[in-house]
Amino acid sequence: MSSRSELKKQKELEMKKERKEQRIEKNQNRKKERKLSKVGRTSKKRLNEMEKYRKIEKQLTLAIVIVLLLLIIVLSFVFFI
């Protein structure tokens, strides 16, 4: 019968192992892409890359809107109260 701490340690070890494997795989993919791009071919698709940029753009736009709203609220308190 395993104790909670042993199960927790085992789970942490598994997570570390998964993260390490993901890093290795990501590194290998990056090296493969560099080799392919030198040849003039790549496995990346333009649609996927543009989708990533759109997602980031939406997040940044949302962050800017939130900051602007907070700035307006703060300035209204400063000038009118």
PDB file of N, CA, C and O in Angstrom, chain B, residues numbered from 101:
ATOM      1  N   MET B 101       0.849  -1.168   0.000  1.00  0.00           N
ATOM      2  CA  MET B 101       0.000   0.000   0.000  1.00  0.00           C
ATOM      3  C   MET B 101       0.900   1.238   0.000  1.00  0.00           C
ATOM      4  O   MET B 101       1.696   1.443   0.916  1.00  0.00           O
ATOM      5  N   SER B 102       0.759   2.047  -1.031  1.00  0.00           N
ATOM      6  CA  SER B 102       1.578   3.251  -1.169  1.00  0.00           C
ATOM      7  C   SER B 102       0.964   4.400  -0.393  1.00  0.00           C
ATOM      8  O   SER B 102      -0.256   4.556  -0.336  1.00  0.00           O
ATOM      9  N   SER B 103       1.811   5.179   0.189  1.00  0.00           N
ATOM     10  CA  SER B 103       1.326   6.348   0.904  1.00  0.00           C
ATOM     11  C   SER B 103       1.110   7.495  -0.080  1.00  0.00           C
ATOM     12  O   SER B 103       1.526   7.426  -1.237  1.00  0.00           O
ATOM     13  N   ARG B 104       0.463   8.531   0.391  1.00  0.00           N
ATOM     14  CA  ARG B 104       0.174   9.680  -0.470  1.00  0.00           C
ATOM     15  C   ARG B 104       1.451  10.340  -0.962  1.00  0.00           C
ATOM     16  O   ARG B 104       1.549  10.742  -2.121  1.00  0.00           O
ATOM     17  N   SER B 105       2.417  10.447  -0.078  1.00  0.00           N
ATOM     18  CA  SER B 105       3.669  11.107  -0.465  1.00  0.00           C
ATOM     19  C   SER B 105       4.396  10.311  -1.550  1.00  0.00           C
ATOM     20  O   SER B 105       4.972  10.892  -2.470  1.00  0.00           O
ATOM     21  N   GLU B 106       4.368   8.987  -1.441  1.00  0.00           N
ATOM     22  CA  GLU B 106       5.003   8.167  -2.463  1.00  0.00           C
ATOM     23  C   GLU B 106       4.291   8.312  -3.796  1.00  0.00           C
ATOM     24  O   GLU B 106       4.934   8.420  -4.840  1.00  0.00           O
ATOM     25  N   LEU B 107       2.952   8.315  -3.761  1.00  0.00           N
ATOM     26  CA  LEU B 107       2.186   8.497  -4.987  1.00  0.00           C
ATOM     27  C   LEU B 107       2.453   9.870  -5.601  1.00  0.00           C
ATOM     28  O   LEU B 107       2.552  10.004  -6.821  1.00  0.00           O
ATOM     29  N   LYS B 108       2.567  10.877  -4.755  1.00  0.00           N
ATOM     30  CA  LYS B 108       2.831  12.230  -5.225  1.00  0.00           C
ATOM     31  C   LYS B 108       4.212  12.313  -5.880  1.00  0.00           C
ATOM     32  O   LYS B 108       4.369  12.926  -6.936  1.00  0.00           O
ATOM     33  N   LYS B 109       5.207  11.694  -5.247  1.00  0.00           N
ATOM     34  CA  LYS B 109       6.560  11.686  -5.803  1.00  0.00           C
ATOM     35  C   LYS B 109       6.589  10.962  -7.139  1.00  0.00           C
ATOM     36  O   LYS B 109       7.247  11.396  -8.084  1.00  0.00           O
ATOM     37  N   GLN B 110       5.863   9.847  -7.199  1.00  0.00           N
ATOM     38  CA  GLN B 110       5.816   9.070  -8.426  1.00  0.00           C
ATOM     39  C   GLN B 110       5.160   9.893  -9.544  1.00  0.00           C
ATOM     40  O   GLN B 110       5.627   9.885 -10.683  1.00  0.00           O
ATOM     41  N   LYS B 111       4.098  10.588  -9.215  1.00  0.00           N
ATOM     42  CA  LYS B 111       3.400  11.411 -10.197  1.00  0.00           C
ATOM     43  C   LYS B 111       4.297  12.557 -10.669  1.00  0.00           C
ATOM     44  O   LYS B 111       4.316  12.877 -11.858  1.00  0.00           O
ATOM     45  N   GLU B 112       5.037  13.176  -9.749  1.00  0.00           N
ATOM     46  CA  GLU B 112       5.965  14.247 -10.105  1.00  0.00           C
ATOM     47  C   GLU B 112       7.056  13.736 -11.031  1.00  0.00           C
ATOM     48  O   GLU B 112       7.427  14.413 -11.990  1.00  0.00           O
ATOM     49  N   LEU B 113       7.569  12.548 -10.751  1.00  0.00           N
ATOM     50  CA  LEU B 113       8.599  11.953 -11.600  1.00  0.00           C
ATOM     51  C   LEU B 113       8.061  11.701 -13.009  1.00  0.00           C
ATOM     52  O   LEU B 113       8.755  11.938 -13.997  1.00  0.00           O
ATOM     53  N   GLU B 114       6.827  11.223 -13.091  1.00  0.00           N
ATOM     54  CA  GLU B 114       6.212  10.982 -14.394  1.00  0.00           C
ATOM     55  C   GLU B 114       6.044  12.297 -15.157  1.00  0.00           C
ATOM     56  O   GLU B 114       6.303  12.355 -16.359  1.00  0.00           O
ATOM     57  N   MET B 115       5.613  13.346 -14.463  1.00  0.00           N
ATOM     58  CA  MET B 115       5.435  14.648 -15.103  1.00  0.00           C
ATOM     59  C   MET B 115       6.782  15.186 -15.609  1.00  0.00           C
ATOM     60  O   MET B 115       6.861  15.722 -16.714  1.00  0.00           O
ATOM     61  N   LYS B 116       7.839  15.041 -14.797  1.00  0.00           N
ATOM     62  CA  LYS B 116       9.165  15.487 -15.208  1.00  0.00           C
ATOM     63  C   LYS B 116       9.623  14.733 -16.451  1.00  0.00           C
ATOM     64  O   LYS B 116      10.196  15.310 -17.375  1.00  0.00           O
ATOM     65  N   LYS B 117       9.354  13.420 -16.449  1.00  0.00           N
ATOM     66  CA  LYS B 117       9.750  12.588 -17.577  1.00  0.00           C
ATOM     67  C   LYS B 117       9.003  13.015 -18.846  1.00  0.00           C
ATOM     68  O   LYS B 117       9.594  13.086 -19.924  1.00  0.00           O
ATOM     69  N   GLU B 118       7.708  13.298 -18.713  1.00  0.00           N
ATOM     70  CA  GLU B 118       6.910  13.738 -19.858  1.00  0.00           C
ATOM     71  C   GLU B 118       7.419  15.074 -20.389  1.00  0.00           C
ATOM     72  O   GLU B 118       7.553  15.256 -21.599  1.00  0.00           O
ATOM     73  N   ARG B 119       7.705  16.020 -19.472  1.00  0.00           N
ATOM     74  CA  ARG B 119       8.212  17.331 -19.890  1.00  0.00           C
ATOM     75  C   ARG B 119       9.552  17.198 -20.606  1.00  0.00           C
ATOM     76  O   ARG B 119       9.806  17.882 -21.598  1.00  0.00           O
ATOM     77  N   LYS B 120      10.408  16.312 -20.094  1.00  0.00           N
ATOM     78  CA  LYS B 120      11.714  16.097 -20.715  1.00  0.00           C
ATOM     79  C   LYS B 120      11.545  15.531 -22.123  1.00  0.00           C
ATOM     80  O   LYS B 120      12.225  15.962 -23.054  1.00  0.00           O
ATOM     81  N   GLU B 121      10.638  14.568 -22.275  1.00  0.00           N
ATOM     82  CA  GLU B 121      10.379  13.990 -23.592  1.00  0.00           C
ATOM     83  C   GLU B 121       9.811  15.034 -24.543  1.00  0.00           C
ATOM     84  O   GLU B 121      10.164  15.053 -25.722  1.00  0.00           O
ATOM     85  N   GLN B 122       8.931  15.907 -24.044  1.00  0.00           N
ATOM     86  CA  GLN B 122       8.360  16.959 -24.881  1.00  0.00           C
ATOM     87  C   GLN B 122       9.435  17.935 -25.339  1.00  0.00           C
ATOM     88  O   GLN B 122       9.439  18.366 -26.493  1.00  0.00           O
ATOM     89  N   ARG B 123      10.353  18.285 -24.427  1.00  0.00           N
ATOM     90  CA  ARG B 123      11.449  19.194 -24.789  1.00  0.00           C
ATOM     91  C   ARG B 123      12.335  18.572 -25.861  1.00  0.00           C
ATOM     92  O   ARG B 123      12.739  19.239 -26.814  1.00  0.00           O
ATOM     93  N   ILE B 124      12.631  17.287 -25.694  1.00  0.00           N
ATOM     94  CA  ILE B 124      13.487  16.595 -26.659  1.00  0.00           C
ATOM     95  C   ILE B 124      12.795  16.553 -28.021  1.00  0.00           C
ATOM     96  O   ILE B 124      13.419  16.810 -29.050  1.00  0.00           O
ATOM     97  N   GLU B 125      11.513  16.230 -28.018  1.00  0.00           N
ATOM     98  CA  GLU B 125      10.759  16.161 -29.267  1.00  0.00           C
ATOM     99  C   GLU B 125      10.681  17.536 -29.938  1.00  0.00           C
ATOM    100  O   GLU B 125      10.825  17.647 -31.156  1.00  0.00           O
ATOM    101  N   LYS B 126      10.456  18.572 -29.141  1.00  0.00           N
ATOM    102  CA  LYS B 126      10.384  19.932 -29.672  1.00  0.00           C
ATOM    103  C   LYS B 126      11.723  20.335 -30.282  1.00  0.00           C
ATOM    104  O   LYS B 126      11.775  20.958 -31.343  1.00  0.00           O
ATOM    105  N   ASN B 127      12.797  19.974 -29.601  1.00  0.00           N
ATOM    106  CA  ASN B 127      14.141  20.263 -30.097  1.00  0.00           C
ATOM    107  C   ASN B 127      14.400  19.551 -31.420  1.00  0.00           C
ATOM    108  O   ASN B 127      14.948  20.141 -32.351  1.00  0.00           O
ATOM    109  N   GLN B 128      14.009  18.292 -31.500  1.00  0.00           N
ATOM    110  CA  GLN B 128      14.202  17.525 -32.725  1.00  0.00           C
ATOM    111  C   GLN B 128      13.385  18.121 -33.871  1.00  0.00           C
ATOM    112  O   GLN B 128      13.860  18.203 -35.003  1.00  0.00           O
ATOM    113  N   ASN B 129      12.158  18.535 -33.570  1.00  0.00           N
ATOM    114  CA  ASN B 129      11.316  19.154 -34.592  1.00  0.00           C
ATOM    115  C   ASN B 129      11.938  20.455 -35.101  1.00  0.00           C
ATOM    116  O   ASN B 129      11.909  20.744 -36.298  1.00  0.00           O
ATOM    117  N   ARG B 130      12.500  21.232 -34.177  1.00  0.00           N
ATOM    118  CA  ARG B 130      13.138  22.495 -34.554  1.00  0.00           C
ATOM    119  C   ARG B 130      14.337  22.240 -35.468  1.00  0.00           C
ATOM    120  O   ARG B 130      14.523  22.938 -36.465  1.00  0.00           O
ATOM    121  N   LYS B 131      15.155  21.230 -35.122  1.00  0.00           N
ATOM    122  CA  LYS B 131      16.312  20.899 -35.957  1.00  0.00           C
ATOM    123  C   LYS B 131      15.862  20.429 -37.337  1.00  0.00           C
ATOM    124  O   LYS B 131      16.458  20.792 -38.351  1.00  0.00           O
ATOM    125  N   LYS B 132      14.813  19.624 -37.367  1.00  0.00           N
ATOM    126  CA  LYS B 132      14.284  19.127 -38.636  1.00  0.00           C
ATOM    127  C   LYS B 132      13.779  20.273 -39.502  1.00  0.00           C
ATOM    128  O   LYS B 132      14.026  20.298 -40.708  1.00  0.00           O
ATOM    129  N   GLU B 133      13.072  21.221 -38.891  1.00  0.00           N
ATOM    130  CA  GLU B 133      12.563  22.377 -39.625  1.00  0.00           C
ATOM    131  C   GLU B 133      13.704  23.213 -40.193  1.00  0.00           C
ATOM    132  O   GLU B 133      13.618  23.695 -41.323  1.00  0.00           O
ATOM    133  N   ARG B 134      14.766  23.387 -39.421  1.00  0.00           N
ATOM    134  CA  ARG B 134      15.920  24.162 -39.907  1.00  0.00           C
ATOM    135  C   ARG B 134      16.554  23.493 -41.122  1.00  0.00           C
ATOM    136  O   ARG B 134      16.891  24.159 -42.101  1.00  0.00           O
ATOM    137  N   LYS B 135      16.713  22.172 -41.053  1.00  0.00           N
ATOM    138  CA  LYS B 135      17.292  21.452 -42.189  1.00  0.00           C
ATOM    139  C   LYS B 135      16.404  21.590 -43.419  1.00  0.00           C
ATOM    140  O   LYS B 135      16.891  21.823 -44.525  1.00  0.00           O
ATOM    141  N   LEU B 136      15.079  21.441 -43.213  1.00  0.00           N
ATOM    142  CA  LEU B 136      14.156  21.536 -44.337  1.00  0.00           C
ATOM    143  C   LEU B 136      14.129  22.952 -44.915  1.00  0.00           C
ATOM    144  O   LEU B 136      14.031  23.130 -46.130  1.00  0.00           O
ATOM    145  N   SER B 137      14.215  23.947 -44.047  1.00  0.00           N
ATOM    146  CA  SER B 137      14.166  25.318 -44.545  1.00  0.00           C
ATOM    147  C   SER B 137      15.431  25.670 -45.329  1.00  0.00           C
ATOM    148  O   SER B 137      15.376  26.496 -46.240  1.00  0.00           O
ATOM    149  N   LYS B 138      16.558  25.063 -44.991  1.00  0.00           N
ATOM    150  CA  LYS B 138      17.784  25.300 -45.755  1.00  0.00           C
ATOM    151  C   LYS B 138      17.642  24.748 -47.166  1.00  0.00           C
ATOM    152  O   LYS B 138      18.172  25.317 -48.121  1.00  0.00           O
ATOM    153  N   VAL B 139      16.926  23.640 -47.292  1.00  0.00           N
ATOM    154  CA  VAL B 139      16.716  23.021 -48.594  1.00  0.00           C
ATOM    155  C   VAL B 139      15.655  23.798 -49.380  1.00  0.00           C
ATOM    156  O   VAL B 139      15.634  23.758 -50.611  1.00  0.00           O
ATOM    157  N   GLY B 140      14.791  24.492 -48.675  1.00  0.00           N
ATOM    158  CA  GLY B 140      13.747  25.264 -49.341  1.00  0.00           C
ATOM    159  C   GLY B 140      12.368  24.677 -49.131  1.00  0.00           C
ATOM    160  O   GLY B 140      11.382  25.196 -49.655  1.00  0.00           O
ATOM    161  N   ARG B 141      12.292  23.626 -48.388  1.00  0.00           N
ATOM    162  CA  ARG B 141      10.996  23.012 -48.087  1.00  0.00           C
ATOM    163  C   ARG B 141      10.811  22.994 -46.580  1.00  0.00           C
ATOM    164  O   ARG B 141      11.775  22.942 -45.816  1.00  0.00           O
ATOM    165  N   THR B 142       9.565  23.039 -46.175  1.00  0.00           N
ATOM    166  CA  THR B 142       9.285  22.996 -44.744  1.00  0.00           C
ATOM    167  C   THR B 142       7.991  22.241 -44.512  1.00  0.00           C
ATOM    168  O   THR B 142       7.136  22.172 -45.395  1.00  0.00           O
ATOM    169  N   SER B 143       7.851  21.679 -43.329  1.00  0.00           N
ATOM    170  CA  SER B 143       6.646  20.911 -43.024  1.00  0.00           C
ATOM    171  C   SER B 143       5.579  21.780 -42.377  1.00  0.00           C
ATOM    172  O   SER B 143       4.445  21.346 -42.172  1.00  0.00           O
ATOM    173  N   LYS B 144       5.962  23.025 -42.054  1.00  0.00           N
ATOM    174  CA  LYS B 144       4.987  23.927 -41.449  1.00  0.00           C
ATOM    175  C   LYS B 144       4.035  24.426 -42.514  1.00  0.00           C
ATOM    176  O   LYS B 144       4.432  24.663 -43.655  1.00  0.00           O
ATOM    177  N   LYS B 145       2.786  24.583 -42.142  1.00  0.00           N
ATOM    178  CA  LYS B 145       1.804  25.105 -43.076  1.00  0.00           C
ATOM    179  C   LYS B 145       1.507  26.554 -42.729  1.00  0.00           C
ATOM    180  O   LYS B 145       1.449  26.929 -41.558  1.00  0.00           O
ATOM    181  N   ARG B 146       1.325  27.340 -43.736  1.00  0.00           N
ATOM    182  CA  ARG B 146       1.063  28.768 -43.553  1.00  0.00           C
ATOM    183  C   ARG B 146      -0.204  28.984 -42.734  1.00  0.00           C
ATOM    184  O   ARG B 146      -0.255  29.881 -41.892  1.00  0.00           O
ATOM    185  N   LEU B 147      -1.211  28.177 -42.973  1.00  0.00           N
ATOM    186  CA  LEU B 147      -2.478  28.313 -42.259  1.00  0.00           C
ATOM    187  C   LEU B 147      -2.278  28.127 -40.758  1.00  0.00           C
ATOM    188  O   LEU B 147      -2.828  28.889 -39.964  1.00  0.00           O
ATOM    189  N   ASN B 148      -1.504  27.132 -40.365  1.00  0.00           N
ATOM    190  CA  ASN B 148      -1.253  26.886 -38.943  1.00  0.00           C
ATOM    191  C   ASN B 148      -0.489  28.036 -38.306  1.00  0.00           C
ATOM    192  O   ASN B 148      -0.796  28.454 -37.189  1.00  0.00           O
ATOM    193  N   GLU B 149       0.509  28.544 -39.024  1.00  0.00           N
ATOM    194  CA  GLU B 149       1.298  29.657 -38.498  1.00  0.00           C
ATOM    195  C   GLU B 149       0.437  30.903 -38.344  1.00  0.00           C
ATOM    196  O   GLU B 149       0.527  31.599 -37.333  1.00  0.00           O
ATOM    197  N   MET B 150      -0.389  31.184 -39.330  1.00  0.00           N
ATOM    198  CA  MET B 150      -1.259  32.364 -39.264  1.00  0.00           C
ATOM    199  C   MET B 150      -2.282  32.216 -38.141  1.00  0.00           C
ATOM    200  O   MET B 150      -2.643  33.198 -37.492  1.00  0.00           O
ATOM    201  N   GLU B 151      -2.741  31.002 -37.914  1.00  0.00           N
ATOM    202  CA  GLU B 151      -3.685  30.748 -36.827  1.00  0.00           C
ATOM    203  C   GLU B 151      -3.044  31.074 -35.477  1.00  0.00           C
ATOM    204  O   GLU B 151      -3.694  31.650 -34.605  1.00  0.00           O
ATOM    205  N   LYS B 152      -1.780  30.710 -35.302  1.00  0.00           N
ATOM    206  CA  LYS B 152      -1.066  31.031 -34.064  1.00  0.00           C
ATOM    207  C   LYS B 152      -0.977  32.540 -33.869  1.00  0.00           C
ATOM    208  O   LYS B 152      -1.216  33.055 -32.776  1.00  0.00           O
ATOM    209  N   TYR B 153      -0.623  33.249 -34.962  1.00  0.00           N
ATOM    210  CA  TYR B 153      -0.492  34.701 -34.871  1.00  0.00           C
ATOM    211  C   TYR B 153      -1.831  35.359 -34.540  1.00  0.00           C
ATOM    212  O   TYR B 153      -1.880  36.308 -33.758  1.00  0.00           O
ATOM    213  N   ARG B 154      -2.905  34.863 -35.128  1.00  0.00           N
ATOM    214  CA  ARG B 154      -4.236  35.424 -34.847  1.00  0.00           C
ATOM    215  C   ARG B 154      -4.617  35.213 -33.390  1.00  0.00           C
ATOM    216  O   ARG B 154      -5.176  36.105 -32.752  1.00  0.00           O
ATOM    217  N   LYS B 155      -4.317  34.047 -32.871  1.00  0.00           N
ATOM    218  CA  LYS B 155      -4.634  33.752 -31.476  1.00  0.00           C
ATOM    219  C   LYS B 155      -3.880  34.693 -30.542  1.00  0.00           C
ATOM    220  O   LYS B 155      -4.458  35.238 -29.601  1.00  0.00           O
ATOM    221  N   ILE B 156      -2.596  34.879 -30.804  1.00  0.00           N
ATOM    222  CA  ILE B 156      -1.787  35.785 -29.980  1.00  0.00           C
ATOM    223  C   ILE B 156      -2.293  37.211 -30.122  1.00  0.00           C
ATOM    224  O   ILE B 156      -2.356  37.952 -29.141  1.00  0.00           O
ATOM    225  N   GLU B 157      -2.654  37.599 -31.348  1.00  0.00           N
ATOM    226  CA  GLU B 157      -3.149  38.955 -31.591  1.00  0.00           C
ATOM    227  C   GLU B 157      -4.428  39.212 -30.802  1.00  0.00           C
ATOM    228  O   GLU B 157      -4.598  40.292 -30.237  1.00  0.00           O
ATOM    229  N   LYS B 158      -5.324  38.240 -30.756  1.00  0.00           N
ATOM    230  CA  LYS B 158      -6.569  38.392 -29.992  1.00  0.00           C
ATOM    231  C   LYS B 158      -6.273  38.578 -28.511  1.00  0.00           C
ATOM    232  O   LYS B 158      -6.882  39.422 -27.854  1.00  0.00           O
ATOM    233  N   GLN B 159      -5.337  37.790 -27.986  1.00  0.00           N
ATOM    234  CA  GLN B 159      -4.987  37.907 -26.570  1.00  0.00           C
ATOM    235  C   GLN B 159      -4.382  39.263 -26.258  1.00  0.00           C
ATOM    236  O   GLN B 159      -4.711  39.870 -25.239  1.00  0.00           O
ATOM    237  N   LEU B 160      -3.501  39.745 -27.126  1.00  0.00           N
ATOM    238  CA  LEU B 160      -2.872  41.041 -26.905  1.00  0.00           C
ATOM    239  C   LEU B 160      -3.888  42.176 -27.008  1.00  0.00           C
ATOM    240  O   LEU B 160      -3.839  43.128 -26.229  1.00  0.00           O
ATOM    241  N   THR B 161      -4.807  42.075 -27.966  1.00  0.00           N
ATOM    242  CA  THR B 161      -5.837  43.092 -28.113  1.00  0.00           C
ATOM    243  C   THR B 161      -6.720  43.128 -26.878  1.00  0.00           C
ATOM    244  O   THR B 161      -7.061  44.207 -26.393  1.00  0.00           O
ATOM    245  N   LEU B 162      -7.090  41.984 -26.371  1.00  0.00           N
ATOM    246  CA  LEU B 162      -7.901  41.914 -25.163  1.00  0.00           C
ATOM    247  C   LEU B 162      -7.161  42.529 -23.980  1.00  0.00           C
ATOM    248  O   LEU B 162      -7.756  43.255 -23.183  1.00  0.00           O
ATOM    249  N   ALA B 163      -5.880  42.243 -23.864  1.00  0.00           N
ATOM    250  CA  ALA B 163      -5.083  42.810 -22.773  1.00  0.00           C
ATOM    251  C   ALA B 163      -5.015  44.331 -22.893  1.00  0.00           C
ATOM    252  O   ALA B 163      -5.110  45.031 -21.885  1.00  0.00           O
ATOM    253  N   ILE B 164      -4.853  44.850 -24.101  1.00  0.00           N
ATOM    254  CA  ILE B 164      -4.805  46.302 -24.302  1.00  0.00           C
ATOM    255  C   ILE B 164      -6.124  46.943 -23.919  1.00  0.00           C
ATOM    256  O   ILE B 164      -6.136  47.994 -23.279  1.00  0.00           O
ATOM    257  N   VAL B 165      -7.237  46.327 -24.300  1.00  0.00           N
ATOM    258  CA  VAL B 165      -8.556  46.869 -23.968  1.00  0.00           C
ATOM    259  C   VAL B 165      -8.757  46.895 -22.458  1.00  0.00           C
ATOM    260  O   VAL B 165      -9.262  47.878 -21.915  1.00  0.00           O
ATOM    261  N   ILE B 166      -8.371  45.837 -21.787  1.00  0.00           N
ATOM    262  CA  ILE B 166      -8.525  45.776 -20.327  1.00  0.00           C
ATOM    263  C   ILE B 166      -7.682  46.854 -19.655  1.00  0.00           C
ATOM    264  O   ILE B 166      -8.148  47.524 -18.734  1.00  0.00           O
ATOM    265  N   VAL B 167      -6.445  47.021 -20.112  1.00  0.00           N
ATOM    266  CA  VAL B 167      -5.569  48.041 -19.531  1.00  0.00           C
ATOM    267  C   VAL B 167      -6.136  49.437 -19.772  1.00  0.00           C
ATOM    268  O   VAL B 167      -6.087  50.287 -18.883  1.00  0.00           O
ATOM    269  N   LEU B 168      -6.666  49.677 -20.956  1.00  0.00           N
ATOM    270  CA  LEU B 168      -7.269  50.977 -21.243  1.00  0.00           C
ATOM    271  C   LEU B 168      -8.464  51.255 -20.341  1.00  0.00           C
ATOM    272  O   LEU B 168      -8.609  52.362 -19.823  1.00  0.00           O
ATOM    273  N   LEU B 169      -9.321  50.251 -20.152  1.00  0.00           N
ATOM    274  CA  LEU B 169     -10.480  50.435 -19.272  1.00  0.00           C
ATOM    275  C   LEU B 169     -10.038  50.727 -17.848  1.00  0.00           C
ATOM    276  O   LEU B 169     -10.597  51.605 -17.190  1.00  0.00           O
ATOM    277  N   LEU B 170      -9.048  50.004 -17.371  1.00  0.00           N
ATOM    278  CA  LEU B 170      -8.541  50.256 -16.021  1.00  0.00           C
ATOM    279  C   LEU B 170      -7.918  51.644 -15.911  1.00  0.00           C
ATOM    280  O   LEU B 170      -8.073  52.319 -14.894  1.00  0.00           O
ATOM    281  N   LEU B 171      -7.224  52.061 -16.944  1.00  0.00           N
ATOM    282  CA  LEU B 171      -6.619  53.389 -16.959  1.00  0.00           C
ATOM    283  C   LEU B 171      -7.691  54.477 -16.921  1.00  0.00           C
ATOM    284  O   LEU B 171      -7.549  55.468 -16.205  1.00  0.00           O
ATOM    285  N   ILE B 172      -8.745  54.295 -17.678  1.00  0.00           N
ATOM    286  CA  ILE B 172      -9.855  55.261 -17.678  1.00  0.00           C
ATOM    287  C   ILE B 172     -10.493  55.337 -16.298  1.00  0.00           C
ATOM    288  O   ILE B 172     -10.803  56.426 -15.815  1.00  0.00           O
ATOM    289  N   ILE B 173     -10.689  54.196 -15.668  1.00  0.00           N
ATOM    290  CA  ILE B 173     -11.292  54.176 -14.323  1.00  0.00           C
ATOM    291  C   ILE B 173     -10.387  54.904 -13.333  1.00  0.00           C
ATOM    292  O   ILE B 173     -10.864  55.717 -12.542  1.00  0.00           O
ATOM    293  N   VAL B 174      -9.110  54.626 -13.370  1.00  0.00           N
ATOM    294  CA  VAL B 174      -8.170  55.263 -12.441  1.00  0.00           C
ATOM    295  C   VAL B 174      -8.112  56.769 -12.675  1.00  0.00           C
ATOM    296  O   VAL B 174      -8.141  57.550 -11.724  1.00  0.00           O
ATOM    297  N   LEU B 175      -8.032  57.172 -13.932  1.00  0.00           N
ATOM    298  CA  LEU B 175      -7.978  58.603 -14.236  1.00  0.00           C
ATOM    299  C   LEU B 175      -9.262  59.316 -13.835  1.00  0.00           C
ATOM    300  O   LEU B 175      -9.222  60.459 -13.380  1.00  0.00           O
ATOM    301  N   SER B 176     -10.392  58.653 -14.000  1.00  0.00           N
ATOM    302  CA  SER B 176     -11.652  59.280 -13.584  1.00  0.00           C
ATOM    303  C   SER B 176     -11.677  59.468 -12.067  1.00  0.00           C
ATOM    304  O   SER B 176     -12.183  60.479 -11.581  1.00  0.00           O
ATOM    305  N   PHE B 177     -11.145  58.520 -11.324  1.00  0.00           N
ATOM    306  CA  PHE B 177     -11.066  58.685  -9.866  1.00  0.00           C
ATOM    307  C   PHE B 177     -10.112  59.821  -9.491  1.00  0.00           C
ATOM    308  O   PHE B 177     -10.384  60.598  -8.576  1.00  0.00           O
ATOM    309  N   VAL B 178      -9.005  59.906 -10.204  1.00  0.00           N
ATOM    310  CA  VAL B 178      -8.010  60.944  -9.879  1.00  0.00           C
ATOM    311  C   VAL B 178      -8.555  62.338 -10.155  1.00  0.00           C
ATOM    312  O   VAL B 178      -8.386  63.233  -9.327  1.00  0.00           O
ATOM    313  N   PHE B 179      -9.204  62.546 -11.294  1.00  0.00           N
ATOM    314  CA  PHE B 179      -9.642  63.873 -11.691  1.00  0.00           C
ATOM    315  C   PHE B 179     -10.994  64.292 -11.079  1.00  0.00           C
ATOM    316  O   PHE B 179     -11.215  65.482 -10.855  1.00  0.00           O
ATOM    317  N   PHE B 180     -11.878  63.359 -10.811  1.00  0.00           N
ATOM    318  CA  PHE B 180     -13.227  63.723 -10.373  1.00  0.00           C
ATOM    319  C   PHE B 180     -13.489  63.469  -8.896  1.00  0.00           C
ATOM    320  O   PHE B 180     -14.540  63.867  -8.393  1.00  0.00           O
ATOM    321  N   ILE B 181     -12.596  62.836  -8.202  1.00  0.00           N
ATOM    322  CA  ILE B 181     -12.836  62.589  -6.769  1.00  0.00           C
ATOM    323  C   ILE B 181     -11.785  63.288  -5.947  1.00  0.00           C
ATOM    324  O   ILE B 181     -11.807  63.206  -4.719  1.00  0.00           O
TER     325      ILE B 181
END
